């Protein structure tokens, strides 16, 4: 089976992108990253991509009415078969030819703690404030709203006494590093 071709969309540091670069390099993920699309210039994720020799496009949000079209034009130009949202912080309108071909990872056990404004530290603060004893991550197909697409897999992590948003985030991110490549493998197979 040929390796999957991935377009990875980033909005920040690129830590999820780096995990995928590393998994492709060590052979545990039979995929190649054929494009990286950044939502703004100057982010450290672009530096990670360039160090790995990956093609990077920057597609800024303005004008907002054409943002999704411009993102998917960059993806189509790369020939990618799957789109991987990796710390991508913007709602996209998924075109019909990419339906069920766009994956997202969210730092909670969806549907809990998902939706507009629920990303990064905000999620972990909400989990801790709720008194939940479990958190984790969810890989799902992206659709045209926040965090509502069909779930592929979840990985749980315990919420520990004395957790801070940072300590919980570290455990969730470790689970994400395993879950996202696993979900991509399931799609490819």
N, C-alpha and C positions, 0 to 999 in steps of 0.2 A: 504494500500500500504506500503511495507517495506521501511525503510529509504534508501536513496541513499548511496552508499559507495564511498568515495572520497579518492584519492591520491592527496596530495597538494605538488606542486613543488615550492621550494623557493631558492632564491639566496642572500637574505639580512636580513633585520630586522624582517621580519615575521609579519608586521602589517596587511596584508591581511589575513594571516593565523589566526592571533588572532581574527579578525572579524568573520571568519568562525567558529572558536572554540566557540566563544561567542554565535553566532546564533544557533549552534547545541545545546549548553548547555541551552539556554533559550527557546528552542522548536520552535522558529520561522523558523528554517530550519530543515526539516525532513531528516537528513543525519548523517552519522558517518564518521569521518576521520579515515581511516584504515591505512594510511601511510603518512609520510612526507619524501620527497626526497630533500636533499640539494645539491647544486652544488659545495659547498666547506665547509671545516670544519671551526669551530670557529665563525660562524655568529650568531647573536642574535636570529634569527628565530629558530635555533636549541634549544636554551634555552627555548623559548616559548613552542615549541612542547613538550619538555621533562617535563616542569612544568605541562602540560596538560595530561601527561601520554601517549603520542603518540609515536608510533614506528617511529624512524628516521633512514634513510639510507643516507650516504654521497656518492655521485657518482661524482668524480672529472672529469674534462673535458679531461684529457690526459689518454690514447691516444684518440685523437679527433675522429678518424675514427670509434671507437666503442662506443662513448659516448651515442648516442641515444639508441642503443641496450641495453646498461647497465642500462640506466634510465628505459626503459620499462620492462626490466627483473625485476627490483625492484618493479615496479607498478604491473606487473602480479603476482608476489609473494605475494602481499598484497590482491589480490582478488578485487581490486577497480573496480567499474563500470565506474566512471568518473575521469578524470584527470583535476586538477585545477591548472593552471599556476598562481602563486601568487607572483609577483615580480621576476619571472623567467627570467633571462637575456640572455638565450642562445637559438639559433635556434635548434629545434629538427626535426628529420625526423620521421614523424608520421607513424607507421606501419599500414597496412591495417586493422588489428583487432581493432585499436583504432581510425579509421577515424570517425569523428563526435562525438567523445567521449572525446576530449581535448578542454577545454575552456581557453580563455585568456581574461584579461581585460587590456585595454589600456587607458592612461590618456588624450585622445583627442576624438573628434568626427570623427572617421575614415570615409573615407580614408585620411582626412586631418591630417597632422603631424604624420604620421606613417612611418614605414620602418626602415632599419638599422640605428642604432645610435639614434633613437628617443625613448628615455625612460626617465622617471623621469624629472629632472630639464630641460633637453634639450628640451623636449616637451613644457613645460610652457614658456621657453624663446622664442621659435619659435612662439608660439601663440601670445605672447605679441608683439614681433617684427613685426608680420604681421598686427597688428591693428585689429585683429578679435574682435568682440563684444560678441561672445559666444564660450565657450569651453565645456568640459564635459568628459564623459568616454564612452567607447564602450566595450561591452562584445561580443566576437565572437568565433566561432569555430577556433581553430588553424589549420593551414595547414603547408605545407613545405616551406613557406616563411614568412617574417615578416609582420604581421598585415593585411593580405589579405583574411583571411577566412570569411565565411558567418557570417553576423552580426545577433546577437540575440536581443540585445537591446542597446539603447543609453540613456544617461541621460545628459541633458544640464545644464550648470551653466553659469551665466553671467560673462563676463570679465569687471571688474569695473575700473573706472578712478583711477589711482594711484596704481593699482595692481603691485605686485612684483611676481617673480616666486614662492616665498614661500606662499604668500596669495592666489594666484590662485590655487596652489597645494593643499592647505588646503581645499578649497571648492570642488575641483575635488575629493579629497580623501573621503570627506564626501559623495559625490554622489556614489563613488565606493562601499562604505560600504552598501549601499542600493541596488545598481544595481547587484552586483555579487550574493548575496543570491537569489535575485529575478530571475535571469537567471537560476540558478541551480534548483530552484523550477519549472520553466517552463519546463526544460528538464525532470525532474523526473515525472512531471504530463503528 
